[in-house]
Amino acid sequence: MATTNWWKEFRKVALYFLVVVGLGAFFGYALEALAAAAMLLVVYWLNQLRRVSDWMRRPDIEPPEARGLWGEFFDSIYRLQRHDREERDRLQTAVSYLRDSLAALKDAAVLIDPSANIEWSNAAAQQLLGLQYPRDRGQAIVNLLRVPNFSAYFTAGDYQEPLLIESPLDANVQLQVEVTAFGRGSRLMFCRDVTREQQLEKMRRDFVANVSHELRTPLTVISGYLLTLMDTDLGREARLQQPMLQMQQQAERMETLLRDLLWLSQIEAAEGREERRTMDMRELVGEVREFALGAYPDRVIRTELLTERAVEGNYKHLYSAVSNLVINALKYSDGDVDIEWSDREDACCLSVRDYGPGIDAVHLPRLTERFYRVDKSRSQGTGGTGLGLAIVKHVLAGHHARLEIESEVGVGSTFRCVFPHSQD
Ligand code: ADP
């Protein structure tokens, strides 16, 4: 089609030159006629180019009318322009749709560019964070959101775990911040009001702590009288021996349970704000080993202390976490136990390894849940409460560390406390 038009145009121009030059030759001015014809053609073409250029500057007006090759040229540009406009409209609609849905969110949404400046924020961001769009556009987010921990969290770039902050507008409002990185260094930040959840969580913690505390006194009285009764003639009667012994065992179990529950509540309530000091983990490992050998004198506990790196933390909490792991290793296996304190590329690591029965992989994700036990009947026999690993997990979370568990049935288990260097 385009080639046909081109040939037509070529034939028209050729015919035009032939006629004009022919007429010129007839009157004896062939060269002059050729020059004039060429000039006229150039002027015509220049005029068509001017019309295109005028139209390009005002694309909203209709394309210029023309026939032949020029008409086809104008039509092609017009079609391209229309396609372009439709594409732009479609994109604009998609962007507006996304923005409208983000704007309608009850959670604060803030778009942050690769230089950490605010690009856009929704209405909820004004209510929760005091950020106003478009007033704050182009401002650094860390300059505007001045609340403890936020700047460090945002610049560290590790957004795996959400951050809990106070609202800069009202210290009683607790916000959960989640950041997602996308594209080339852009970030999308969501903030949710979690005040109610936090209050409920605190109520739950207080309730457990209060119940555990309140139950301790009656239990101590019952245990005390039970011991006294066992020492009397009545308590020594053969028919009462077994029930008495069971009562005493169950009372001891309840005491252990209450002690662990209270301890877990204390660790949770501390939320990482407990007193901290720089601790030589080699000393701590040595002390835990002494304590564990006191409880299991016939067992072998090897220690390998491969680094001098210290940990900033709370001695009581970390001692309880490490001793829980070592006592578990001794309790659930009957072989040797290895404790290692080492330095990896990105973290320090305290591992406790046993060569016992191991744990089936299906249990691993739930192992740190409160009261979760792999084999309930066996755990009761070992005096377990199912709270030990929950305590370990909470202590480590308070130290920005994590628990890794590796286990193979019939081979043994390794529990690792990993302290990332970025938290040093
Ligand atoms: P418990 O007080 O019952 O020991 P924990 O929270 O410490 O509670 O452990 C949860 C469960 O994980 C235990 O009941 C046990 O089944 C399993 N477990 C923990 N440590 C080991 C280990 N070293 N080897 C095998 N099983 C283990």
Boltz pocket constraint, residues with backbone or C-beta under 6 A from the ligand:
constraints:
  - pocket:
      binder: B
      contacts: [[A, 324], [A, 325], [A, 328], [A, 329], [A, 332], [A, 333], [A, 354], [A, 356], [A, 357], [A, 358], [A, 359], [A, 367], [A, 368], [A, 369], [A, 372], [A, 373], [A, 374], [A, 375], [A, 379], [A, 383], [A, 384], [A, 385], [A, 386], [A, 387], [A, 388], [A, 389], [A, 390], [A, 413]]
      max_distance: 6.0
